[in-house]
Amino acid sequence: MLISQIDLGVSRIGVAVRENPGEQARLVRDAASVHSLAMEALDAGNSLSAVIQSHGTGDVVDLERAYAEGRLLSPIHHDDAAHLHLTGTGLTHLGSAASRDAMHQKAAAAAEENLTDSMKMFRMGLEAGKPARGSVGVQPEWFYKGNGNAVTAPGKPIVSPHFAEDAGEEPEIAGIYVISPSGRPFRIGFALSNECSDHVMERRNYLYLAHSKLRSASFGPEIRTGALPGDIRGTSRIIRNGKTIWEKPFLSGEENMSHTIDNLEHHHFKYDIFRVPGDIHVHMFGTATLSFADGISANAGDVFEIEARDFGLPLSNPLSVKTGDVARAVEVGIL
């Protein structure tokens, strides 16, 4: 099942569902939001699909038209943006170390003592990122991107701050989670995501990775419920003035990863602060494909587009660059 949210006007949100891409979507009756449906399911000890079925569906909605009209919203949100967390893991995909390593040094010697930290982390994942079911594997690289205020809806501009040195896409699959009243995480499903980052800043010094991740991100437009396919084959592209200037396939799913989803989830939710009842987590699982690695620098007005079969509509966002004086200091008051 694919789930999305639509702006119906007059401060109304519609929850739309359809079984497969290309099929008609219908609005779920008496549904205030995907988050409210998820919490209703958790309170009742039921599945989300069962709750949606109990509500029933009504009017047909044209998702493509709503997208073109700018009425598609992020497929889940929290009424208090501070209770939605954007996080992710890196160096999780086969081939991801090559892109990262290329940013940090031109050539790496084969000797272990000369390997970059990126390559060491990648090797750790290869060796111990897929433990037996029920066991715990090595922890991955982890990063924080922000809260709900950093979320950009599908179709809306991803805004790069005025001090950024780069604004590059990262096509990823994100897990979408809600935390139950008892503090247990439950996965709603998976969505396409654009984990936009500042790769020039990261390349300048690896210790700037945390800074480079504090950027807007987009996910959706639809959440795919159920298990994640083992082999996901998608396409990431950049469109400039109506013409595609860069396009490349990206792979995801556990067959193309050095970690299992279970292992990545365990190492995120093992922290108590990420198991606060009612919170939403959008956790991005990493990528091996970057336009930056091919020498591409995105400009304001360029459009990032990410698509993959079985995930419904493509994720499309233009890039906007916030203007400002780079030298201007931020004034801090004294209480």
C-alpha positions as CSV (number, residue, x, y, z in Angstrom):
1,M,0.0,0.0,0.0
2,L,1.1,3.5,-0.8
3,I,0.2,6.4,1.6
4,S,0.4,10.1,1.0
5,Q,-0.9,13.4,2.4
6,I,-2.6,16.1,0.4
7,D,-3.5,19.7,1.2
8,L,-7.3,20.0,0.8
9,G,-7.4,23.7,1.6
10,V,-8.9,25.5,4.6
11,S,-6.3,23.9,6.9
12,R,-7.5,20.4,5.9
13,I,-5.2,17.5,5.3
14,G,-6.3,14.5,3.3
15,V,-4.7,11.0,3.7
16,A,-4.7,9.2,0.3
17,V,-4.0,5.5,-0.2
18,R,-3.6,3.2,-3.2
19,E,-2.5,-0.4,-3.5
20,N,0.1,0.0,-6.3
21,P,1.7,2.8,-8.4
22,G,-0.4,3.8,-11.3
23,E,-3.7,2.9,-9.6
24,Q,-6.3,5.4,-8.4
25,A,-5.8,6.9,-4.9
26,R,-8.7,7.4,-2.6
27,L,-9.0,9.6,0.5
28,V,-9.3,7.8,3.9
29,R,-12.5,8.8,5.6
30,D,-12.2,10.8,8.8
31,A,-8.4,10.8,8.8
32,A,-6.7,13.9,10.2
33,S,-3.2,12.8,9.3
34,V,-1.0,9.7,8.8
35,H,0.4,10.3,12.3
36,S,-3.0,10.3,13.9
37,L,-3.9,7.1,12.1
38,A,-0.7,5.5,13.3
39,M,-1.3,6.5,16.9
40,E,-4.9,5.2,16.6
41,A,-3.5,1.9,15.5
42,L,-1.0,1.7,18.3
43,D,-3.6,2.7,20.9
44,A,-5.9,-0.1,19.7
45,G,-3.0,-2.7,19.3
46,N,-3.9,-3.0,15.6
47,S,-2.1,-2.6,12.3
48,L,-2.2,0.6,10.3
49,S,-3.8,-1.2,7.4
50,A,-6.5,-2.5,9.6
51,V,-7.3,1.0,10.9
52,I,-7.4,2.4,7.4
53,Q,-9.7,-0.4,6.4
54,S,-12.0,0.3,9.4
55,H,-12.2,4.0,8.4
56,G,-12.9,3.1,4.8
57,T,-12.1,5.2,1.7
58,G,-14.1,7.7,-0.2
59,D,-13.4,10.2,-2.9
60,V,-10.9,9.5,-5.7
61,V,-8.0,11.9,-5.8
62,D,-5.6,12.6,-8.7
63,L,-2.2,12.5,-7.1
64,E,-0.4,13.7,-10.2
65,R,-2.6,16.7,-10.5
66,A,-2.2,17.5,-6.8
67,Y,1.6,17.2,-7.2
68,A,1.5,19.6,-10.2
69,E,-0.6,22.1,-8.2
70,G,1.8,22.0,-5.3
71,R,-0.7,20.4,-3.0
72,L,1.2,17.2,-2.1
73,L,2.6,17.3,1.5
74,S,5.2,15.3,3.2
75,P,3.6,11.8,3.7
76,I,3.8,12.2,7.5
77,H,4.3,15.1,9.8
78,H,4.0,16.0,13.5
79,D,1.9,18.9,14.7
80,D,4.9,19.9,16.8
81,A,7.9,19.9,14.4
82,A,10.3,19.3,17.3
83,H,8.9,15.8,17.7
84,L,9.9,14.7,14.2
85,H,13.5,13.6,13.8
86,L,15.6,13.5,10.6
87,T,18.6,11.2,11.0
88,G,20.6,8.8,8.9
89,T,23.4,6.4,8.4
90,G,26.3,6.4,5.9
91,L,28.7,4.0,4.4
92,T,26.0,1.4,4.4
93,H,25.9,0.5,0.7
94,L,28.2,-1.5,-1.5
95,G,30.2,1.1,-3.4
96,S,29.4,3.9,-1.0
97,A,33.0,3.9,0.3
98,A,34.3,4.6,-3.1
99,S,32.4,7.9,-3.4
100,R,33.3,9.0,0.1
101,D,36.9,8.0,-0.1
102,A,37.3,9.9,-3.3
103,M,36.2,13.0,-1.5
104,H,38.7,12.6,1.3
105,Q,41.8,11.5,-0.6
106,K,42.8,10.9,-4.2
107,A,44.5,7.5,-3.7
108,A,44.6,5.1,-0.8
109,A,47.4,2.7,-0.3
110,A,46.4,-0.9,0.3
111,A,48.1,-1.1,3.7
112,E,45.6,-1.1,6.6
113,E,47.4,1.8,8.3
114,N,46.9,4.0,5.3
115,L,43.2,3.4,4.9
116,T,40.9,6.4,5.4
117,D,38.5,6.3,8.3
118,S,35.7,6.0,5.7
119,M,37.2,2.9,4.2
120,K,37.8,1.4,7.7
121,M,34.2,2.1,8.6
122,F,33.0,0.5,5.4
123,R,35.1,-2.6,6.0
124,M,33.6,-2.9,9.4
125,G,30.2,-3.0,7.8
126,L,31.2,-5.6,5.3
127,E,32.6,-7.8,8.0
128,A,29.9,-7.4,10.7
129,G,27.0,-5.3,9.4
130,K,24.8,-8.3,8.6
131,P,24.6,-10.4,11.8
132,A,22.4,-13.4,12.2
133,R,18.7,-12.7,13.0
134,G,18.4,-11.7,16.6
135,S,22.1,-10.8,17.0
136,V,23.7,-7.3,17.0
137,G,26.2,-6.3,14.4
138,V,28.7,-3.4,14.2
139,Q,27.2,0.0,14.5
140,P,27.2,2.2,11.4
141,E,28.2,5.8,10.9
142,W,25.3,7.9,12.2
143,F,24.3,11.5,11.6
144,Y,21.6,14.0,12.6
145,K,19.9,16.3,10.1
146,G,17.4,18.2,12.1
147,N,13.7,18.1,13.1
148,G,10.5,18.7,11.3
149,N,11.5,22.3,10.6
150,A,14.1,20.9,8.2
151,V,11.6,18.9,6.1
152,T,10.8,20.1,2.6
153,A,7.6,18.8,1.1
154,P,7.8,17.1,-2.3
155,G,7.7,19.6,-5.1
156,K,8.8,22.5,-2.8
157,P,12.2,24.1,-2.9
158,I,15.0,22.7,-0.9
159,V,16.6,25.8,0.5
160,S,20.4,25.9,0.9
161,P,21.7,28.4,3.6
162,H,23.7,31.4,2.4
163,F,26.9,30.1,4.1
164,A,26.7,26.7,2.3
165,E,29.6,25.7,0.0
166,D,27.5,23.1,-1.8
167,A,24.0,21.7,-2.1
168,G,24.1,18.2,-3.4
169,E,21.5,15.5,-3.5
170,E,21.8,12.1,-1.9
171,P,19.1,9.6,-3.2
172,E,18.2,7.3,-0.4
173,I,15.5,5.1,1.1
174,A,14.2,6.3,4.4
175,G,12.4,4.3,7.1
176,I,9.4,6.0,8.6
177,Y,8.7,5.3,12.3
178,V,6.4,6.3,15.1
179,I,7.0,5.6,18.8
180,S,4.2,3.8,20.7
181,P,2.8,5.0,24.1
182,S,5.0,2.3,25.7
183,G,8.2,3.6,24.0
184,R,8.5,1.0,21.3
185,P,9.4,2.0,17.7
186,F,7.0,0.9,15.0
187,R,7.8,1.1,11.3
188,I,5.1,2.5,9.0
189,G,7.0,1.8,5.9
190,F,9.7,3.3,3.5
191,A,9.9,6.3,1.3
192,L,12.2,7.9,-1.2
193,S,14.3,10.6,0.3
194,N,16.8,13.3,-0.8
195,E,19.3,13.7,2.0
196,C,20.7,17.0,0.7
197,S,24.2,17.7,2.1
198,D,27.2,20.1,1.7
199,H,29.8,17.9,0.1
200,V,32.4,20.7,-0.3
201,M,32.3,21.3,3.4
202,E,32.6,17.6,4.2
203,R,35.5,17.2,1.8
204,R,37.3,20.2,3.4
205,N,37.6,18.2,6.6
206,Y,35.9,14.9,7.6
207,L,35.2,16.4,11.0
208,Y,32.9,18.8,9.3
209,L,30.5,16.0,8.4
210,A,28.1,16.9,11.2
211,H,27.9,20.5,9.9
212,S,27.5,19.3,6.3
213,K,24.4,17.3,7.2
214,L,22.5,20.1,8.8
215,R,20.5,20.9,5.7
216,S,17.0,20.6,4.4
217,A,15.7,17.1,3.4
218,S,12.7,15.9,1.5
219,F,11.0,12.5,1.5
220,G,8.0,10.9,-0.2
221,P,5.7,11.7,-1.9
222,E,4.4,8.3,-0.8
223,I,5.2,5.9,2.0
224,R,5.4,2.2,0.9
225,T,4.1,-0.1,3.6
226,G,5.4,-3.6,4.1
227,A,8.9,-5.1,3.9
228,L,11.6,-3.3,1.9
229,P,12.4,-5.0,-1.4
230,G,15.8,-6.7,-1.3
231,D,17.0,-5.1,-4.6
232,I,15.9,-1.6,-5.3
233,R,16.9,0.0,-8.6
234,G,16.1,3.7,-9.0
235,T,17.3,6.8,-10.9
236,S,18.6,10.1,-9.7
237,R,18.8,13.1,-12.0
238,I,19.4,16.8,-12.0
239,I,17.3,18.9,-14.4
240,R,18.5,22.4,-15.4
241,N,16.3,24.7,-17.5
242,G,14.2,21.7,-18.5
243,K,17.1,19.6,-19.6
244,T,18.7,16.7,-17.7
245,I,22.4,17.6,-17.1
246,W,23.2,14.5,-15.0
247,E,21.5,11.1,-14.5
248,K,22.6,7.9,-12.8
249,P,21.0,4.8,-11.4
250,F,21.2,4.2,-7.7
251,L,20.8,0.9,-5.9
252,S,19.4,0.2,-2.5
253,G,17.8,-2.7,-0.5
254,E,19.8,-5.2,1.5
255,E,21.2,-7.0,-1.5
256,N,23.1,-3.8,-2.3
257,M,24.0,-3.0,1.3
258,S,26.7,-3.9,3.8
259,H,24.2,-3.7,6.7
260,T,20.8,-5.1,7.3
261,I,17.9,-2.8,8.0
262,D,17.4,-4.6,11.4
263,N,21.0,-3.7,12.4
264,L,20.6,-0.1,11.3
265,E,17.3,0.2,13.2
266,H,18.7,-1.4,16.3
267,H,21.6,1.1,16.5
268,H,19.4,4.1,16.1
269,F,16.6,3.1,18.5
270,K,18.9,1.7,21.2
271,Y,19.1,5.3,22.5
272,D,16.3,6.2,25.0
273,I,16.0,9.7,23.5
274,F,14.8,8.2,20.3
275,R,12.0,6.3,21.9
276,V,9.8,9.1,23.2
277,P,6.1,8.2,22.8
278,G,4.4,9.9,19.9
279,D,7.6,11.0,18.2
280,I,8.2,10.4,14.4
281,H,11.5,9.3,13.0
282,V,12.6,9.6,9.4
283,H,15.8,7.6,9.2
284,M,17.7,7.6,5.9
285,F,19.7,4.5,5.1
286,G,22.5,5.9,2.9
287,T,23.5,5.8,-0.8
288,A,26.4,5.0,-3.1
289,T,25.4,7.6,-5.8
290,L,26.3,11.3,-5.7
291,S,26.4,13.8,-8.6
292,F,29.1,15.6,-6.6
293,A,31.4,12.5,-7.1
294,D,31.0,13.1,-10.8
295,G,32.1,16.7,-10.6
296,I,28.5,18.2,-10.7
297,S,27.7,21.3,-8.8
298,A,24.0,22.1,-8.5
299,N,22.8,25.7,-9.1
300,A,19.8,27.6,-7.8
301,G,16.8,26.6,-9.9
302,D,18.1,23.1,-10.7
303,V,15.6,20.3,-10.0
304,F,16.5,17.1,-8.1
305,E,14.4,14.1,-9.2
306,I,14.6,10.7,-7.6
307,E,12.5,7.8,-8.6
308,A,12.3,4.0,-8.0
309,R,9.8,1.4,-9.0
310,D,7.3,0.4,-6.4
311,F,7.7,3.7,-4.5
312,G,5.0,5.6,-6.4
313,L,5.5,9.1,-7.6
314,P,9.0,10.4,-8.0
315,L,10.5,12.8,-5.4
316,S,11.1,16.2,-7.1
317,N,12.5,19.4,-5.5
318,P,14.0,22.5,-7.0
319,L,17.0,24.0,-5.3
320,S,16.9,27.5,-3.8
321,V,19.8,29.3,-2.2
322,K,19.1,31.6,0.7
323,T,20.6,35.0,0.3
324,G,22.5,36.7,3.1
325,D,25.8,38.2,4.2
326,V,28.2,35.4,4.9
327,A,30.4,37.7,7.1
328,R,27.4,38.8,9.2
329,A,27.7,37.6,12.8
330,V,24.8,36.1,14.7
331,E,24.1,38.3,17.7
332,V,23.6,36.5,20.9
333,G,21.8,38.3,23.7
334,I,22.5,38.0,27.4
335,L,19.7,37.3,29.9
